[in-house]
Amino acid sequence: MKNVLVTGGAGCIGSSLVHALMDNGNYFVHVVDNFLTGNINNLPNGCSFTECDINEYSEISSIMNDKKFDIVFHYAAMVGVQRTQESPLDVLNDVNGIKNVLELSRITGVKRVFYSSSSEVYGEAVTLPQNESTTPLNSRVPYAIVKNIGEAFFKSYFQEFGLEYTIFRFFNTYGPSQSDDFVVPRFINNAFSNKDICIYGDGKQSRTFLYIKDNVDFTMSVLSNNLFVNDTVNVGSDNKITIKELAIAIKQVLGSSSKIKYIDPLKDGDMSRRQPDISKMRTYYKNDFINIESGIKYIFDLMKK
């Protein structure tokens, strides 16, 4: 049994990964989270858990020194476009958490650390699709800058100390345990209640959406087969959809009478285009992606229960 730490493990992606790790049977999993956007109810029964702010060295050091993890998934971060815009200093403080996790991983003998980076590091698209090696990183807002700094720290710890890493550049991932800080659950919840679906700007912003099961299945494959060691890989879908089309699809699936309302665009951070080059991901992940309509329906069916 390998000992695994998941930071931010009560969030949507983190908790879904925790479920998969525990179901696998080869891992003992411990979760830390400060519940800024995570929810204790997302975690499976019997999960080992500590409420912890990883940005505070004293809190995370006692856990990592005591439990001696083999593998760390560093998924904790302040998320949500509006929240990160309103609290930029809190976002920048996440650099401390990155440094804490890496330094403690180094001194406690962790074998490999996985980092949840983001499509935000690409900034406003220069070219599409966005490639891990050839697309310039155009980070501008604090959240994107922190993710970019985090990537540099992971690569530097490998260069200096040999601490192995994998960087996942997550594009939009959605699922039933996601908070309203993200567009899909916010739209679904409003459509479910027949409230207005509010879109920032004109709704022509294009995105791709990956259902959480595809995200976690790919991650488990990377872990089990020792893939992308000391490498960076985009994790996302290549099926583009505009935010307006997303709202319409959600209305249709739910049979909602909600009206689509356009409001002032966000001041920054709402990129006009985003689409990953998933050639590296597709080298090992051959499954058909769950399409957006099926994903919406699954979330809706859970809500009705």
C-alpha positions in Angstrom: 0.0 0.0 0.0 1.3 3.4 -1.0 0.7 6.4 1.3 -0.9 9.3 -0.7 -1.6 12.9 0.3 -4.2 14.9 -1.6 -4.2 18.6 -0.8 -7.5 20.3 -1.6 -9.0 16.9 -1.5 -12.5 18.0 -0.6 -12.9 20.0 -3.8 -14.5 18.6 -7.0 -11.4 17.2 -8.7 -9.6 16.4 -5.5 -12.5 14.4 -3.9 -13.2 12.6 -7.2 -9.6 11.5 -7.2 -9.8 10.4 -3.6 -12.7 8.2 -4.4 -10.8 6.6 -7.3 -7.7 6.1 -5.2 -9.6 4.4 -2.4 -11.6 2.3 -4.7 -8.3 1.1 -6.3 -7.3 -0.6 -3.1 -3.6 0.0 -3.5 -3.4 3.3 -1.8 -3.9 4.7 1.7 -5.2 8.2 1.2 -5.0 11.2 3.5 -6.8 14.5 2.7 -6.1 18.0 3.8 -8.4 20.9 2.9 -9.3 24.3 4.5 -12.9 24.3 3.0 -12.7 27.5 1.2 -14.5 25.9 -1.7 -14.3 22.2 -0.7 -17.0 20.3 1.2 -16.5 17.5 3.7 -19.5 15.7 2.2 -17.6 15.2 -1.0 -15.3 12.7 0.7 -15.9 9.0 1.0 -16.8 7.3 4.3 -13.7 6.3 6.3 -11.4 8.8 4.5 -8.5 10.0 6.6 -8.8 13.8 6.8 -7.3 16.8 8.5 -8.6 20.4 8.2 -5.5 22.3 7.3 -4.3 25.5 5.5 -1.2 24.3 3.6 -0.1 27.9 3.2 0.8 27.7 6.9 4.0 25.7 7.3 3.3 24.7 10.9 -0.1 23.1 9.9 1.1 21.0 7.0 4.5 20.1 8.3 3.2 18.2 11.3 1.0 16.0 8.9 3.7 15.3 6.4 6.4 14.6 8.9 4.2 12.3 10.8 2.7 10.2 8.0 5.6 10.0 5.5 3.8 10.0 2.2 5.0 8.2 -0.9 3.0 10.3 -3.4 1.5 13.8 -3.1 -1.2 15.4 -5.3 -1.1 19.1 -4.7 -4.6 20.3 -5.8 -5.2 22.9 -3.1 -5.6 26.5 -4.4 -7.9 29.5 -4.3 -10.1 29.1 -7.3 -13.0 30.9 -9.0 -12.5 33.8 -11.4 -14.5 36.3 -9.4 -13.1 35.3 -6.0 -9.5 35.4 -7.3 -10.0 38.8 -8.8 -11.5 40.2 -5.6 -8.7 38.8 -3.4 -5.4 38.9 -5.4 -3.1 38.9 -2.4 -4.8 35.8 -1.0 -4.2 34.2 -4.4 -0.5 35.1 -4.4 -0.2 33.6 -0.9 -0.8 30.2 -2.5 2.9 30.4 -3.6 3.7 29.7 0.1 1.6 26.5 -0.1 3.5 25.3 -3.2 6.8 25.9 -1.5 5.7 24.2 1.7 4.5 21.1 -0.1 7.6 20.8 -2.2 10.1 21.4 0.7 8.3 19.0 3.0 8.1 16.4 0.2 11.8 16.7 -0.3 12.8 16.3 3.4 10.2 13.5 4.1 11.1 11.3 1.2 8.1 11.7 -1.1 8.8 9.9 -4.4 6.6 12.0 -6.8 4.5 15.1 -6.6 1.6 15.8 -8.9 0.6 19.5 -9.5 -2.8 20.8 -10.6 -1.8 23.7 -12.9 -4.3 25.3 -15.2 -5.1 26.4 -18.7 -4.9 29.9 -17.3 -1.1 29.9 -17.7 -1.6 30.3 -21.4 -3.5 33.5 -20.9 -5.3 35.0 -23.9 -4.9 32.5 -26.7 -2.2 33.4 -29.3 -2.9 30.2 -31.3 -5.3 27.3 -31.0 -5.0 24.6 -29.9 -2.7 25.5 -27.0 0.3 23.2 -26.9 2.4 22.3 -23.8 5.7 23.0 -25.5 5.1 25.5 -28.3 2.3 27.9 -27.1 3.7 30.9 -25.2 2.6 31.3 -21.6 0.8 34.6 -21.4 -0.1 34.7 -17.7 -1.6 38.0 -16.6 -3.9 37.6 -13.6 -2.7 36.6 -10.2 -4.2 33.1 -10.3 -2.5 32.3 -13.6 0.8 33.8 -12.5 0.8 31.7 -9.3 0.2 28.5 -11.4 3.1 29.5 -13.6 5.3 30.1 -10.7 4.2 26.8 -9.2 5.3 25.0 -12.4 8.7 26.7 -12.2 9.1 25.5 -8.5 8.2 21.9 -9.4 10.8 21.9 -12.3 13.4 23.5 -10.1 13.0 21.0 -7.2 13.5 18.2 -9.7 16.6 19.9 -11.1 18.1 20.7 -7.6 17.0 17.7 -5.6 15.7 15.0 -8.0 12.1 15.3 -6.7 10.0 13.8 -9.5 6.9 15.6 -10.6 4.0 15.6 -13.1 2.2 18.8 -14.0 -1.4 18.6 -15.1 -2.6 21.7 -17.0 -6.3 21.3 -16.3 -8.7 22.9 -18.7 -12.4 23.3 -17.6 -13.4 20.2 -15.7 -16.9 19.9 -14.3 -18.9 17.4 -12.2 -21.6 17.0 -9.6 -19.6 18.0 -6.6 -18.4 21.3 -8.0 -19.1 24.6 -6.3 -21.0 27.6 -7.8 -17.7 29.3 -8.3 -17.6 27.5 -11.6 -19.8 28.1 -14.7 -21.4 24.7 -15.3 -22.8 24.2 -11.8 -23.9 27.9 -11.6 -25.8 27.6 -14.8 -27.3 24.3 -13.9 -28.5 25.5 -10.4 -30.1 28.6 -12.0 -31.7 26.6 -14.7 -33.0 24.0 -12.2 -34.7 26.9 -10.3 -35.8 28.7 -13.5 -33.8 31.7 -12.5 -32.0 33.9 -15.0 -28.7 32.5 -16.4 -26.3 35.4 -16.3 -23.5 35.5 -18.8 -20.5 37.9 -18.5 -20.1 39.8 -21.8 -21.6 38.5 -25.0 -21.3 34.8 -24.4 -19.1 34.2 -27.4 -16.2 33.1 -25.2 -15.2 29.6 -26.3 -14.2 26.8 -23.9 -13.9 23.0 -23.8 -15.4 21.0 -20.9 -14.1 17.7 -19.6 -16.4 15.6 -17.3 -14.8 14.7 -14.0 -14.8 11.0 -14.7 -12.6 11.5 -17.8 -10.2 13.7 -15.8 -9.8 11.1 -12.9 -9.6 8.1 -15.2 -6.8 9.7 -17.1 -5.0 10.7 -13.8 -5.3 7.1 -12.5 -3.8 5.8 -15.7 -0.9 8.2 -15.4 -0.3 7.1 -11.8 -0.7 3.4 -12.4 1.5 3.3 -15.6 4.1 5.8 -14.4 3.5 8.2 -17.3 4.6 11.8 -17.8 7.3 11.7 -15.2 9.0 15.1 -15.0 6.7 16.3 -17.7 3.7 18.6 -18.4 0.4 17.5 -20.0 -2.8 19.3 -20.9 -5.9 17.6 -19.5 -9.1 18.5 -21.2 -11.5 18.0 -24.0 -11.0 19.3 -27.6 -14.7 19.9 -28.2 -15.2 23.7 -28.3 -18.4 25.3 -27.2 -19.3 29.0 -26.5 -20.6 30.0 -23.1 -23.9 31.0 -24.8 -24.2 27.5 -26.3 -23.4 26.0 -22.9 -26.3 27.9 -21.4 -28.7 26.9 -24.2 -27.6 23.2 -23.8 -28.3 23.3 -20.1 -31.7 24.9 -20.6 -32.6 22.2 -23.1 -31.4 19.2 -21.0 -33.2 20.5 -17.9 -36.3 21.7 -19.8 -35.8 25.1 -18.0 -37.7 28.3 -18.6 -34.7 30.4 -17.4 -33.9 33.4 -19.5 -30.3 34.1 -20.6 -29.2 37.5 -19.4 -26.0 39.3 -20.5 -24.2 41.3 -17.9 -21.0 43.4 -17.8 -17.9 41.5 -18.7 -15.4 40.7 -16.0 -12.6 43.2 -15.7 -9.9 40.6 -16.4 -9.3 36.8 -16.5 -12.2 35.9 -18.8 -10.3 34.7 -21.9 -12.1 34.9 -25.2 -10.8 31.5 -26.4 -9.4 28.4 -24.8 -8.7 25.0 -26.4 -6.1 22.4 -25.4 -3.8 20.5 -27.7 -4.5 17.0 -26.2 -2.1 15.0 -28.4 0.0 14.0 -25.4 -3.1 13.0 -23.3 -4.6 11.1 -26.2 -1.4 9.0 -26.6 -2.4 7.1 -23.6 -6.1 7.9 -23.0 -8.2 6.4 -25.8 -11.7 6.5 -24.2 -14.4 8.5 -25.8 -15.0 11.6 -23.8 -18.4 12.0 -22.0 -20.2 14.7 -24.1 -21.4 17.9 -22.5 -25.1 16.9 -22.8 -24.6 13.6 -21.1 -22.6 15.2 -18.3 -25.2 17.8 -17.7 -27.9 15.2 -17.6 -26.0 13.1 -15.1 -25.6 16.1 -12.8 -29.3 17.0 -13.2 -30.4 13.4 -12.4 -28.4 13.6 -9.2 -30.0 16.9 -8.3 -33.5 15.4 -8.7 -32.6 12.7 -6.2 
